Amino acid sequence: MAGEAQTKGHSGPLAGIRVVDLTSVVFGPYATQIMADMGAEVFKVEPPAGDNTRWITEGPVAGMGGIYVNVNRGKRGLMLDLRQGEDKDTLRQLIATADVFIHSMRGSAIRKLGFDYDSVRAIRPDIVYTNCYGYSRRGPEGDKPAYDDTIQAECGIPYVQGLMNGEPGYVATIMADKVAGLHALYATMMALFHRERTGEGQEVEVTMFEAMSSFMLVEHANGAMFSPPTTPAFYHRAVEKNRRPYKTRDGYVAALVYNDKHWNAFIEAIQPEWAIGKRGEEFSTLEKRARQIGRVYGLLGKTFLTRTTQEWLETLQALHIPCAPLRSTGELFENEHLNAIGFFEEVETAQGPVRFPGVPTWFSATPGHVHGPAPMLGEDNQAVLEELAGNAEAIAAQADVSK
């Protein structure tokens, strides 16, 4: 691979891969963060104003907000003004050493700067070039801007939340950015795999709207896929208003008393009268319960009010019924399981120690890990410029020897 000689102590399945990263916010940076965790050398290229995520959440110093620090960890930072010829030349030199070029600019903007696919391929013919867009260029919305909220709205999330809660609403996480980021990651990896087998680079397009439409329609297509449709386009269990954590005597518990095995174990131990008479017949199979899931959830909700959360957890665990306590996001940092497996990785930075949520996947031979902090704006400019100059000298010396 192109970057093998330049890799500086990175380990993981992508060690030796060099990535030129012109993405911003979360969609693209989340994809390249995972590449960096897996050993790729990622060059985070920012304009003079910096990535907006530097400023939208808090951190120990200005310009190093939590979201930015998390999704840009382990990357090298370059500040380039791509309206200037000298900085464009620097980027071209960097591209010549790279395996992947990934950006999240609009198509018209990246073309205007002179770094569209054809221009980049002219520098590095076998490059994997990944476009991260809001909407596919092949459709009428191709150059339309997109953010997580607008894509959530476009793909039906507030609609199905409204079916559940009575009023449309966003989910309380930037789901569209992160789901699209995972699509950008796997698509880029597939293109690299093709290049490894054939030597052929290619252009890849990953879009938020199409990624989230696919994601939402996994279950919500339901019977609308068929001709003629057999149901509206939503999965009724997922939008049932009673599908929520069950209130207990002193709190809440999440539980799924759903399939026949779990249902039969529950009613035998807790509600044996539900197995007899008319109710027993009505609830006898998963298919029957699924058709009246709201009623089932309602009856379960009344039952869960009779015991404490801890009592329910002990009872359900003994019956091998899926259950969990409700946790805050802050509690994850103290979670016994996550800490037992070493999920969090503490990294020393110029701003003090940072406890990162670590790599969620495991490899027996090539494990990834957090390779370092996020860069300050332009932190690695001088070092990268010196490396590129050294590369140019080495290439020129090699050319002289071969004459």
Phi, psi and omega in degrees: 000158189298325189264012189301319183288336185268350183297133186248082173072011178282140178236157181131173184295343179255013177304132182098349178269134177249134185235124172265116192246105176254031179266164180216173182064241186235320184313293181289313181301329177294319177298314183284336173299317180293322175301317179295317177301328182270012170107352179291149173269109187253126178258107180278109183258120182237152173286171181304330179283344181083167175293136182302331182291349173300333193247350192269348172229169187273152175208179183291334176224158179300138178085005179230054180293161188301316181297313180302312184298323183287310186274000177238016179296147175074008180259161173261138188257125175239135173251113181231134173265100188283007169273351183255137184300320182295319179289327174298319179297321178299315180296321179297320178296321179293318179301324182298340181259000195259159173261327185228137169239125182225135182218163178230026175278161172296153181303318181294325182288317182291327176294318181298325179283344179090025180232035171289175187300314183298322180291319180289321179296330177294333178276317184225092189301330182261021181294145166265117189246112185250121174267130175248104185242168172283317183223151181298140176295344183282351182246176184292343180265014192309325183251019182280135177291156183215140172228167184306313183299316183290325178287322174305315180296317183294326187264004171099006181296308178300328178298310182288330173297324177293323176300325181279314192255354180090351179211136181301146178198153174283155169282152190274046173203153181278071188297316184298317178300314186285319177297315178297324178298320177293323175297318179297323179296306185292326179295318178295319179295321178297320179293323175295322178296318177298318180295323179298324182278327190241342186082002186261123171279177178192168176264137180237140176238126176234129185232145182295315186295313181292320179298316182285329175297316177298316181299313183290326185276000174306309179253329186279351170297317176046228183282355179290347179288336188272162179235112359284161179300144178257342177212165167296167183275070167199154179267114193295327179296321183293332183256004179298129186298333179273002176279095182199167175303141182280134176284131178252188180295331184227013180175225181218156174216143173264132179208149178234092176267086198235296184286173186298321181299311182291320180298313182294322177295320181295310185289329178294322184271328190246315187228066183299336179292341178288352182266357186239162175066205183299316181296320178301321178290317182296328185254017192288337181226159177302318180301316180293318180293322181298328181286343179226046188297328179298318178296317179300311179300321180298316179293319177298320180302319178294322181293320183293342178291348189272350182224167177282165178302313182296320178299318180294318180299316179296318181293312183293321178297321178295331179270000181061037176262129182304128180203161179197150172283160174278131178238153169276163177297327178296327180293339179301328181295338180251011184296129184299315181295311182299321180287329179294327181267004179070036184296319182274140179237124179268128182236131175283132179230171178297339180262007182110178181292141177237129179261100185275141163294125192272202185282123184274359179246159185231136177235132182288328185255327186228063182294146174267168173197172178287118189270001178155180182283171171285149183278147165295160182300118179072017186303324187255014182306307186296316182296318181292320178299320178293320178295318179295322177296319178296321177299316181298319179294319180295319178296318180294320179295320178297321179296321179295319180295324185280352181286000000 
